[in-house]
Amino acid sequence: MKRTPLTIRSRVASVLALLALVMATLASTAVAPAPAVAAAGLTVVEEERLSERLHEITVYSPALGRETTMRVLLPRGYDSRSPEVSYPVLYLLHGGIDTYVSWTDKADTEAFTDGMDVVVVMPDAGQAGFYSDHYNHGLPGGTKWHSYHIEELIPWVERTYDVRAERNGRMLAGLSMGGFGSFSYAARHPDLFVSTAAYSPWVDTNFLDPVGIDLGFLDREMLYATWGVRATEEVRWRGHNPWDLAENLGTVDTWLITGNGRDENGNVVDVVEYGVHAMAVSVHERMTELGVDHHWEDYGPGGHTWEMWERDLHQTLPQQLAHANANPPTPEAFSHTTIDRSYDIFDYRVSMDRVALEFSRLQVHGPTSFAVEGSGTAYVTTAPVLEPGTPYDVTVDGNVVTRRRSDSSGRLNLAIDLGAPHLLQQHTAAADLVGRGLRRAEVSLQPVSHLL
């Protein structure tokens, strides 16, 4: 459990609570359009060319169950490119109480990227969607921004444009709520993105203890539809929260930039930047504690303004592009923490057979050893890096428990016993009262080549 000084937490929570009330008065009352007929993947409804490079595209999203709009900036000369040319993509995310048009209407993004070999995709994410599939209190109909962006938008972009359909071809950046999205998406899917940048970011929802603040009403959703009431669904909040997922960013080129909301005399002049500054510092300290390399800049006096975010984009995008174009290799060692029951990460496949919602963790040391933490049974399919068709002794915590032959692709399918599954959801009062511990199992794989 994170230890945050109560005075700082209370001050930030009070500031953000006041902000939420102010923001509520700005909420849009527009009624969403009636959904179109669902189709497999995104369906283009309308496309308008706004300038030589800038396109505005409306699509129907099955995940959202309605139409949504994005803007796409193509490189100059895209229409006359050579057939062998493909471009990296920057997914540029907007902040709260804003839309997909902001990065081109309020900033010099179009002019700044002129001459750069990059496709810039600017999707919508709602006034307060927080780049998540909304829990909606367990009821059907929750808005699914994560599914739209990750499962629909990225494949559509890679089918539609000549872009690099690989990890080294995908970058993220965003401001405020979009900074949350850029870090949360990269932490939940470090195998999809090579770099991420967060400007003045809302990146640690633990600062909102004990009740949490939910702004879903800005999108005309039920209160606390995003991740649920924190008192009973804290693990869902943490499962999307960059602070709790900071270790996952160890394989991603990461940029974290913030001002402090003060003037040159140290007076608080921007309560929003003051609040997100505390969150950014918290994540920076967490990443430092974990030994996660990252680019950190606290530039001191500065507000929650487009002047700052233009500066941030100018600073990070050229360096993100240079990192992507250097084609860093796929990591052989990594750690991944998640509340997802099943997931794929760097060619490992994990499925947790458990009862209660809780975190689990996979830590890969190298091709023939890993550790897994959780409760119940972890079904792990290793990456295809072993010798195909070779028998391996599987050792768990120093004891040989079984012998398995790798398949033709060099994978092993393993069931790892992590003890009795927990019955109580993590980070609830009942679970904290009885106490709970996640079992860790160290697994090593030793080839038995002499049997061949």
Secondary structure as UniProt FT lines:
FT   HELIX           6..24
FT   TURN            25..26
FT   STRAND          43..49
FT   STRAND          54..61
FT   TURN            62..65
FT   STRAND          66..73
FT   TURN            76..77
FT   HELIX           78..80
FT   TURN            83..84
FT   STRAND          89..93
FT   TURN            96..97
FT   TURN            100..101
FT   HELIX           102..105
FT   HELIX           109..112
FT   TURN            113..115
FT   STRAND          119..123
FT   TURN            126..128
FT   TURN            130..131
FT   HELIX           136..138
FT   TURN            140..141
FT   HELIX           145..146
FT   HELIX           147..153
FT   HELIX           154..160
FT   HELIX           167..169
FT   STRAND          170..175
FT   HELIX           177..188
FT   TURN            190..192
FT   STRAND          195..199
FT   HELIX           205..208
FT   TURN            209..211
FT   HELIX           216..219
FT   TURN            223..227
FT   HELIX           230..240
FT   TURN            242..245
FT   HELIX           246..251
FT   STRAND          253..258
FT   TURN            264..265
FT   HELIX           271..290
FT   STRAND          295..298
FT   HELIX           306..325
FT   STRAND          334..338
FT   STRAND          342..345
FT   TURN            346..347
FT   STRAND          348..353
FT   STRAND          360..366
FT   TURN            367..368
FT   STRAND          369..374
FT   STRAND          377..381
FT   TURN            384..385
FT   TURN            388..389
FT   STRAND          391..396
FT   TURN            397..398
FT   STRAND          399..405
FT   TURN            408..409
FT   STRAND          413..417
FT   TURN            426..427
FT   HELIX           429..434
FT   STRAND          439..447
FT   HELIX           449..451
//
